[in-house]
Amino acid sequence: MIIQTLEQMEAIVKKNKELYWDGWSVVHRYRSDKAKTSKHGVYFKGNWCMARVFEPSRNGWDIPERFVLGHAQT
C-alpha cells in the first residue's frame, strides 16, 4: 500500500512499536532468532532482530497493508 503523505506515515509509525524513523526511511524491526544468519539481521540492545527498510519513492512509502489497518485514509 502506498502512503503518500508524511502525516499519514507519522501516524502509522506512532501507533506501531515495531516501526521507527531512520531519516526519511521507515524501519520495521522485530526480534527473531533467524536474524543471526539473515542478511536483514541486526543486533540491537542484546537481541537479534530482523529489520526491513521502507524508503520513500516519488509516490510515497510502499508498506504492507497490515501496518495501515485501523488508520483513516485521507
KAURFEN-V591203 format. One record per residue. RES is the residue in three letters. SS is DSSP state (2 for helix, 1 for strand, 0 for the rest). PHI is phi in whole degrees, 0 to 359 (NA if undefined). Layout:
BEGIN
res->[RES | RES]
ss->[SS | SS]
phi->[PHI | PHI]
END
This chain:
BEGIN
res->[MET | ILE | ILE | GLN | THR | LEU | GLU | GLN | MET | GLU | ALA | ILE | VAL | LYS | LYS | ASN | LYS | GLU | LEU | TYR | TRP | ASP | GLY | TRP | SER | VAL | VAL | HIS | ARG | TYR | ARG | SER | ASP | LYS | ALA | LYS | THR | SER | LYS | HIS | GLY | VAL | TYR | PHE | LYS | GLY | ASN | TRP | CYS | MET | ALA | ARG | VAL | PHE | GLU | PRO | SER | ARG | ASN | GLY | TRP | ASP | ILE | PRO | GLU | ARG | PHE | VAL | LEU | GLY | HIS | ALA | GLN | THR]
ss->[0 | 1 | 1 | 0 | 0 | 2 | 2 | 2 | 2 | 2 | 2 | 2 | 2 | 2 | 2 | 0 | 0 | 0 | 1 | 1 | 1 | 1 | 0 | 0 | 1 | 1 | 1 | 1 | 1 | 1 | 1 | 0 | 2 | 2 | 2 | 2 | 2 | 0 | 0 | 0 | 1 | 1 | 1 | 1 | 0 | 0 | 1 | 1 | 1 | 1 | 1 | 1 | 1 | 1 | 0 | 0 | 1 | 0 | 0 | 1 | 1 | 1 | 0 | 0 | 2 | 2 | 2 | 0 | 0 | 0 | 0 | 0 | 0 | 0]
phi->[NA | 270 | 254 | 266 | 244 | 298 | 298 | 297 | 293 | 299 | 295 | 294 | 296 | 298 | 271 | 238 | 290 | 273 | 253 | 208 | 273 | 226 | 70 | 270 | 273 | 248 | 245 | 257 | 235 | 212 | 292 | 197 | 290 | 294 | 295 | 302 | 243 | 266 | 290 | 262 | 280 | 224 | 259 | 224 | 50 | 81 | 230 | 276 | 225 | 268 | 227 | 238 | 257 | 249 | 267 | 288 | 243 | 301 | 269 | 127 | 265 | 261 | 236 | 297 | 299 | 300 | 282 | 266 | 306 | 93 | 256 | 288 | 268 | 250]
END
